[in-house]
Amino acid sequence: MRVVSTTAADRRWRLLSLIADGAVHSGADIARHLHVSRTAVWQQVHALQALGLEIDAARGSGYRLAGGIDLLDAAGIQSMLSAEARSAVRGLSLYFETDSTNQRLVELARVDDAHAQVCLAEIQTAGRGRRGRRWLGSVGRDVALSLAWRFNAALETLAGLSLAVGVAVHRALSGLGADDGLMLKWPNDVLYRQQKLAGVLVEVHGEMGGPCLAVIGIGLNIDLPAFVRAEVQQPVTDLKSAVRAVPTRNAIVAVLLGKLVAVLREFEVHGFGALRGEWARLDAAYHREVDVHLPSGAAHGIAMGVTTDGALRLDVGGTERRLHSGEVSLRFSS
Ligand code: BTN
């Protein structure tokens, strides 16, 4: 396990860890623990406030993080992994702040074997969504997780991979207690009561004939603050709205990784075909009128489910179109 930090981010991380309990901590105590001046503490507190953290800072009375915060911890995650995930995962890097956890693994793969490496971050400064969109989150209130996985198979066999990952996320969230309002929207959005709860971005690199490395990124909203909701352009929700009691983020990550590894093993052997039935039962758009936005324009029709290679079957005026591209998004038209 590796905890990765840059110096400035590291100081903010250590300060945040100190005040994570939500209790009042005096500036002098914090300064002593962190071996910095009280002015430096004050500056770091400002930097954390700029990230949206509600830290009360009254001169003379110390600092208090309202409500505390549930920070990730690599050892804690590892201790909760399923036996299958523990033996599969070869390394876990936890950043306080990085551009994108997917990008970290893409770069790792350029210089090393990235297979089965996990990357997590408390904050992504350039979190990537599909179709060039940004993925927004906030410290302690979401999960930004990436896993790199090598497939000794041709690129074309990975067509249904992102849908398979959607099934894994669904299994994980159901296991954490989310009720049956949880559905999947092609290609791989996880919805709760028709609002987006999680997104998946799979970036595949490799030779046409294989092997290929898939960097699988999952973004899960846990307790979305109002300032993030206001910036997102679509209806969004969070795990807090879908479960009675939100587990710790370490537990959520461990369950996600467990289900993900199990699905990847299944996918390696049988492809998406073996998971298609499960996906179909969760299909939020099945037999509904939809608009599909393609890079080349838009299509309108009735969603008819997906093929064994993960393509969307769209009935356009009685003619079936099969939409394969991962860049396609789907909107409910009613
Ligand atoms: C989507 O647009 O729905 C996909 C969102 C995927 C976001 C995750 S967060 C972890 C990983 N790192 C990234 O930069 N993106 C993915």
Residues whose N, C-alpha, C, O or C-beta is under 5 A from the ligand:
A	BS01	BTN	S100 T101 N102 A126 G127 R128 G129 R130 W135 V143 A144 L145 S146 G199 V200 L201 G217 I218 G219
